[in-house]
Amino acid sequence: MRPHLGTDGRLPPSLSMGTADVAFHMATGGRPLPVAFAFGFEGRAPTLDALRARVAERAHRVPTLRYRIARDRRRFRRVDRISADRHVHEAWLPEDTDGSATSRLMLSRPMGTDDRPPWDVWLVHGPTGRHTLVYRTDHAFQDGVGAAYTARALLGDHPEGGPAPRPPGRPTAHGLADALGEVAAAFRGPTAKPAFDGEATGRVDVCHTDTPLARLRAIARDHGGTVTDVYLAALAHAVRTWYLKGTGSAHPPLPVSIPMSVRAPGEEYAPGNRMVTARLLLPCDEESPRRALARVVARTGRLRESRRRDAMRLLLSAAPRTLGASVGTRLVHGAFVAGPVSSVNFGTALVHQGLTARRAAVFTSVASGIRCVTTLTSQHDTACLTVVHDEALATADELPDLWLGALLELERP
């Protein structure tokens, strides 16, 4: 059993990387894969000194921030001294009206690979009256839900209000069968996904759009689904419209990878990825967004009822780490899925030095043959859709507006 960390204050000198951590390490060839949690504010920005003082005060209390990656040993090693000056930085992007330039900076700026813990904090000054605080780490070190806990503990005035932890459960026989079938399918031939196949440039672009969270909840309530179901169905219709516009033909059902947190109570501040994935077919072949939503609701319902999350967690924990990591890299490879499609609920809005963030967005870059990563980040009353795509997908910046268009169609009586 891996230690929970954070329940009794004791930090072991080293920890073994988990299966998902090694999978990210293998998928990137040992290079850092940035994960960024960005919080947009309106109002007077803190000074760099004040931000460094907050980080210096908090960092030693958060177990995650006290470890670095020993990549040659595939272990996390404790670091006893942290210098806030080396972890907290400042940038100016006065023309960044939508946050996309800040996001590109966070994904393109090299991350340190020395003996420091693999995280940093950025204060990015935007147009007059706006600024962004960013917590950034390496995906081999932390997943999006873990980053949510850490960002709140490091930057927030109040520690409460984060994502709910996920106590482990017992999977059903159907869940185990589906998980085994998913693993077997990952070792078959590539899956057709014409909108996202082809060569990649390795350079990425980022785009965001915001919508009221109450809007997604209302659509979900009217159609018997969840906010995540609405997000996925609208994304399926957006991809359909985008591909039809560019080619004149319909797109087949799109295989995507759905990350699911297995971060249990007591593991909120532990380093490492506590997550598994499930493969889902988005109904991009469906002309009607309502019928697309009905199909998504049925498929995600099976995921929940069969407890696929627990089934995959059990399979990966039972396999030898290297074997499990090899399977994990196949499950999220660009030959098998179009890309990860994540949903992270940050909870109550981040408050930093008395100022409340107006929106939050978590995002990561592409790797392992993937050309597009999408995330829906919810904070208080706002949901932010983020699309990170390889520049080879030259018109993928149309997807957020098409996603909003699909929501409009789902709202019509």
Number of C-alpha atoms within 10 A of each C-alpha: 4 10 13 19 19 17 12 8 10 11 17 12 12 15 19 16 25 24 26 30 27 27 26 26 23 18 22 17 12 14 16 19 24 24 24 27 25 26 25 20 23 17 12 12 20 16 11 15 12 11 24 20 14 18 22 18 12 15 20 16 15 21 21 29 24 24 28 22 26 18 15 7 10 15 18 24 20 21 16 9 10 16 12 19 15 11 19 21 16 13 14 13 15 15 12 17 13 15 22 18 18 26 25 17 14 24 24 15 9 12 18 15 15 10 12 20 23 25 23 22 25 20 23 23 23 24 14 12 12 17 27 21 25 26 24 26 27 26 25 29 31 27 23 28 27 23 27 25 22 26 25 22 20 24 22 20 16 16 15 13 14 21 18 15 15 16 11 14 13 13 19 15 13 16 22 20 13 21 26 14 11 17 18 12 16 21 12 10 9 13 16 17 19 12 20 23 17 13 12 17 10 15 15 19 22 26 21 21 19 19 15 14 17 14 17 21 16 16 20 21 13 11 16 13 20 19 20 19 25 29 25 26 29 29 27 27 28 24 26 26 24 21 20 14 11 10 10 10 12 17 22 17 17 23 20 24 22 17 20 21 22 21 24 14 14 15 23 26 24 26 29 27 26 24 21 23 24 21 24 20 17 25 28 25 18 20 13 16 23 21 14 23 27 18 18 24 22 12 15 19 15 15 19 13 12 21 21 27 26 24 24 25 21 18 14 20 15 10 13 10 18 15 12 20 23 17 21 24 21 20 26 28 21 25 22 25 27 25 28 26 21 24 24 22 20 27 17 18 23 29 18 21 15 10 17 18 22 16 22 29 27 30 25 27 27 23 20 17 21 24 29 24 23 25 22 25 25 26 23 19 15 18 27 22 26 26 26 25 27 24 18 17 19 10 12 21 18 15 24 23 13 19 23 19 16 23 24 14 13 22 15 8 4
